[in-house]
Amino acid sequence: MTTTSSTTTTTGTTRSGLARQLTVAVSAVLAVIGSFIGSGAAGGQPIQDAAGGALAADATLIAPGTGAFSIWSVIYFGLLAYAVWQFLPGQRTDARHRRLGYPVAASLLLNAAWILSIQFDLLWLSVPVIVALLIVLVVAFRICLAMPPRNALDALVTDGTIGLYLGWVIVATAANITAALTATGWDGWGIPPETWAVVVVAVAGLIGIALAVWDRGRVAPTLSLGWGLAWIAVARLTDAPASTVVGVTAIIATAAVVLVTVAVRVAVELRRRRATAARS
């Protein structure tokens, strides 16, 4: 009786694991199709030209420069790599990937939904979609922190990809909300746009610092978040709408996030070495 029950449980777990793996794989394919549409290659407008150009590099003071969006190539490559990695038999019943699979699949579908909302000029709809995407990625990243990878490859493919994804979406959410408010004609309650832009960039930097402390100095989120902030600086110092104060704020925010990440990483490593030495 016990053997039969155990066999049934194992079979059920294997089947649910396969269902999860298939869901992630299909979601990855849909996300890639969405990125193809978003690039304008399918005949539509590129994201920066859709929705009346609300997300173009020169649309708002928070918009990153055009070169910033090349990071999506790295993120999509990582997501496809993760879809393949989690599909391997060894990951089918792995507790870590059982918890991560559906949040990652949800992020892929939300990303495709965000692209479609922009393509159909539904800028107002893109805001709750990208906020939902950010929340899902925080959940996925929290799982990564709570359940460490088993090896370096898992760390690179899983944690690295989700970390890059999260860091970039933090910046993208700020830019998206700013673009939506600007498109509606919001006057900022009479506060100058530059002041609002400085506040938003500073908050993004503080979020990056908090993230570095929370994740104990993980590199991937800092790379993408810093990348986004750096491209805001480039856009404001070299392109319209020009703003030296916003550009300098973005540079300071980028440097602060990087420095705190390095400091936390070094502190964690020193504690680890002292703990190892004490045990030996």
C-alpha positions as CSV (number, residue, x, y, z in Angstrom):
1,M,0.0,0.0,0.0
2,T,2.8,2.4,1.0
3,T,4.8,1.6,-2.2
4,T,1.7,2.2,-4.4
5,S,1.0,5.5,-2.7
6,S,4.6,6.6,-3.1
7,T,4.6,5.6,-6.8
8,T,1.4,7.5,-7.4
9,T,2.8,10.6,-5.7
10,T,6.0,10.5,-7.7
11,T,4.0,10.1,-10.9
12,G,1.8,13.0,-10.0
13,T,4.8,15.2,-9.2
14,T,6.5,14.2,-12.5
15,R,3.3,15.1,-14.5
16,S,2.9,18.4,-12.8
17,G,6.6,19.1,-13.4
18,L,6.2,18.4,-17.1
19,A,3.1,20.6,-17.2
20,R,5.1,23.4,-15.6
21,Q,8.1,22.9,-18.0
22,L,5.8,23.0,-21.0
23,T,4.1,26.2,-19.7
24,V,7.4,28.0,-19.4
25,A,8.6,26.8,-22.8
26,V,5.4,27.9,-24.5
27,S,5.4,31.2,-22.7
28,A,9.0,31.8,-23.8
29,V,8.0,31.2,-27.4
30,L,5.1,33.7,-27.1
31,A,7.4,36.2,-25.5
32,V,9.9,35.9,-28.4
33,I,7.0,36.4,-30.9
34,G,6.0,39.4,-28.9
35,S,9.5,40.9,-29.1
36,F,9.4,40.2,-32.8
37,I,6.2,42.2,-33.1
38,G,7.5,44.9,-30.8
39,S,10.6,45.4,-32.9
40,G,8.4,46.4,-35.9
41,A,9.8,43.5,-38.0
42,A,6.2,42.1,-38.4
43,G,5.1,45.2,-40.1
44,G,4.0,47.3,-37.1
45,Q,5.8,50.1,-35.4
46,P,8.8,49.7,-33.2
47,I,8.0,50.2,-29.5
48,Q,9.6,53.7,-29.5
49,D,7.4,54.8,-32.3
50,A,4.1,53.2,-31.2
51,A,1.6,54.9,-28.9
52,G,2.3,58.2,-30.5
53,G,6.0,57.9,-29.6
54,A,5.3,58.2,-25.9
55,L,8.1,55.8,-25.1
56,A,10.7,57.3,-27.5
57,A,14.1,58.3,-26.1
58,D,13.2,62.0,-26.4
59,A,9.6,61.7,-25.1
60,T,10.2,62.5,-21.4
61,L,13.0,63.5,-19.1
62,I,13.0,59.9,-17.7
63,A,13.3,58.1,-21.0
64,P,16.5,56.1,-21.5
65,G,18.5,56.6,-24.7
66,T,17.8,54.3,-27.6
67,G,20.9,52.2,-27.0
68,A,19.5,51.1,-23.6
69,F,17.0,48.8,-25.2
70,S,19.7,46.6,-26.6
71,I,19.7,44.9,-23.2
72,W,16.5,43.1,-24.2
73,S,18.6,40.9,-26.5
74,V,20.5,39.7,-23.5
75,I,17.4,39.2,-21.4
76,Y,15.6,37.3,-24.1
77,F,18.6,35.1,-24.7
78,G,18.7,34.4,-21.0
79,L,15.0,33.6,-20.9
80,L,15.3,31.2,-23.7
81,A,18.3,29.6,-22.1
82,Y,16.2,29.3,-18.9
83,A,13.3,27.7,-20.8
84,V,15.7,25.1,-22.1
85,W,17.5,24.7,-18.8
86,Q,14.3,24.1,-16.7
87,F,13.1,21.7,-19.4
88,L,15.9,19.2,-18.7
89,P,14.9,16.1,-16.8
90,G,16.9,17.1,-13.7
91,Q,14.8,20.2,-13.2
92,R,11.4,18.4,-13.6
93,T,11.0,17.6,-9.9
94,D,13.5,20.1,-8.5
95,A,11.9,22.1,-5.7
96,R,13.5,25.4,-6.8
97,H,12.3,25.2,-10.3
98,R,8.9,23.9,-9.3
99,R,8.5,27.2,-7.4
100,L,10.1,29.4,-10.0
101,G,8.5,28.0,-13.2
102,Y,5.0,29.6,-13.1
103,P,6.2,33.1,-11.9
104,V,8.7,33.1,-14.8
105,A,6.0,32.0,-17.2
106,A,3.7,34.8,-15.9
107,S,6.5,37.3,-16.5
108,L,6.9,36.1,-20.0
109,L,3.2,36.4,-20.8
110,L,3.0,39.8,-19.1
111,N,5.9,41.0,-21.2
112,A,4.1,40.0,-24.3
113,A,0.9,41.6,-23.1
114,W,2.8,44.9,-22.4
115,I,4.2,44.9,-26.0
116,L,0.7,44.3,-27.4
117,S,-0.8,47.1,-25.3
118,I,1.8,49.5,-26.7
119,Q,1.3,48.3,-30.2
120,F,-2.5,48.9,-29.9
121,D,-1.8,52.4,-28.5
122,L,-3.2,51.4,-25.1
123,L,-0.7,53.3,-23.2
124,W,-2.9,53.5,-20.1
125,L,-3.2,49.7,-20.1
126,S,0.6,49.3,-20.2
127,V,1.0,50.8,-16.8
128,P,-0.9,48.1,-14.7
129,V,0.6,45.4,-16.9
130,I,4.2,46.5,-16.3
131,V,3.5,47.0,-12.6
132,A,2.2,43.5,-12.5
133,L,5.3,42.3,-14.3
134,L,7.5,44.0,-11.7
135,I,5.6,42.4,-8.9
136,V,5.9,38.9,-10.5
137,L,9.7,39.4,-11.0
138,V,10.1,40.5,-7.3
139,V,8.4,37.2,-6.4
140,A,10.6,35.2,-8.7
141,F,13.8,36.9,-7.5
142,R,12.7,36.3,-3.8
143,I,12.5,32.6,-4.6
144,C,16.0,32.7,-6.1
145,L,17.3,34.3,-2.9
146,A,15.4,31.9,-0.6
147,M,16.5,28.8,-2.6
148,P,20.1,29.1,-3.7
149,P,21.2,27.5,-7.0
150,R,22.8,24.1,-6.9
151,N,25.6,25.0,-9.2
152,A,27.3,27.8,-11.2
153,L,25.3,27.1,-14.3
154,D,22.0,27.3,-12.5
155,A,23.1,30.6,-10.9
156,L,24.1,32.0,-14.3
157,V,21.1,30.9,-16.3
158,T,18.4,31.3,-13.6
159,D,19.5,33.9,-11.1
160,G,21.4,35.9,-13.7
161,T,18.5,36.1,-16.1
162,I,15.8,36.9,-13.5
163,G,18.1,39.5,-11.9
164,L,18.8,41.3,-15.2
165,Y,15.1,41.2,-16.0
166,L,14.1,42.6,-12.6
167,G,16.7,45.4,-12.7
168,W,15.7,46.6,-16.1
169,V,12.0,46.4,-15.4
170,I,12.5,48.7,-12.4
171,V,13.8,51.4,-14.7
172,A,11.2,50.6,-17.4
173,T,8.4,50.9,-14.9
174,A,9.5,54.4,-13.9
175,A,9.8,55.4,-17.6
176,N,6.5,53.9,-18.5
177,I,4.5,55.6,-15.7
178,T,6.2,58.9,-16.6
179,A,5.3,58.5,-20.2
180,A,1.7,57.7,-19.5
181,L,1.3,60.7,-17.2
182,T,3.0,63.0,-19.8
183,A,0.7,61.7,-22.5
184,T,-2.4,62.5,-20.5
185,G,-1.2,66.1,-20.1
186,W,-0.6,65.8,-16.3
187,D,0.9,69.1,-15.1
188,G,2.7,67.6,-12.1
189,W,0.6,69.7,-9.7
190,G,2.5,72.8,-10.8
191,I,5.9,71.3,-9.8
192,P,8.5,71.7,-12.6
193,P,9.1,68.6,-14.8
194,E,12.9,68.6,-14.0
195,T,12.1,68.4,-10.3
196,W,9.8,65.5,-10.8
197,A,12.5,63.8,-13.0
198,V,15.2,64.3,-10.4
199,V,12.9,62.8,-7.7
200,V,12.0,59.8,-9.9
201,V,15.6,59.1,-10.8
202,A,16.7,59.4,-7.2
203,V,13.9,57.0,-6.1
204,A,15.0,54.5,-8.7
205,G,18.6,54.8,-7.4
206,L,17.4,54.3,-3.8
207,I,15.4,51.2,-4.9
208,G,18.6,49.9,-6.5
209,I,20.5,50.4,-3.3
210,A,17.8,48.7,-1.3
211,L,17.8,45.8,-3.8
212,A,21.6,45.5,-3.4
213,V,21.3,45.2,0.4
214,W,18.3,42.8,0.1
215,D,20.0,40.5,-2.4
216,R,23.4,40.7,-0.6
217,G,25.2,42.3,-3.5
218,R,24.0,40.3,-6.5
219,V,25.5,41.6,-9.7
220,A,22.8,41.0,-12.3
221,P,20.1,43.4,-11.0
222,T,22.7,46.1,-10.5
223,L,24.0,45.7,-14.0
224,S,20.7,46.2,-15.7
225,L,19.4,48.8,-13.3
226,G,22.6,50.7,-13.6
227,W,22.5,50.3,-17.3
228,G,19.1,51.9,-17.5
229,L,20.0,54.8,-15.2
230,A,23.2,55.4,-17.2
231,W,21.3,55.6,-20.4
232,I,18.9,58.2,-18.9
233,A,22.0,60.2,-18.2
234,V,23.3,59.8,-21.7
235,A,19.9,60.8,-23.2
236,R,19.5,63.9,-21.0
237,L,23.1,65.1,-21.6
238,T,23.2,64.5,-25.3
239,D,19.7,64.5,-26.6
240,A,16.4,66.4,-26.2
241,P,14.8,67.1,-23.8
242,A,18.1,68.1,-22.5
243,S,18.6,68.5,-18.7
244,T,22.0,68.6,-17.0
245,V,20.5,68.3,-13.6
246,V,18.6,65.1,-14.5
247,G,21.7,63.7,-16.3
248,V,24.0,64.3,-13.4
249,T,21.4,62.9,-10.9
250,A,21.3,59.7,-13.0
251,I,25.1,59.5,-13.0
252,I,25.2,59.9,-9.2
253,A,22.4,57.3,-8.8
254,T,24.2,54.8,-11.1
255,A,27.5,55.2,-9.1
256,A,25.7,54.9,-5.8
257,V,24.0,51.6,-6.8
258,V,27.2,50.1,-8.1
259,L,29.3,51.2,-5.1
260,V,26.7,49.9,-2.6
261,T,26.5,46.6,-4.4
262,V,30.3,46.2,-4.4
263,A,30.4,47.1,-0.7
264,V,27.7,44.7,0.3
265,R,29.3,41.9,-1.9
266,V,32.7,42.4,-0.2
267,A,31.1,42.4,3.3
268,V,29.2,39.2,2.6
269,E,32.3,37.5,1.2
270,L,34.4,38.6,4.2
271,R,31.7,37.2,6.6
272,R,31.7,34.0,4.7
273,R,35.4,33.6,4.9
274,R,35.5,34.4,8.6
275,A,32.7,31.8,9.2
276,T,34.7,29.2,7.2
277,A,37.9,29.9,9.1
278,A,36.0,29.7,12.5
279,R,34.6,26.3,11.6
280,S,38.0,25.0,10.5
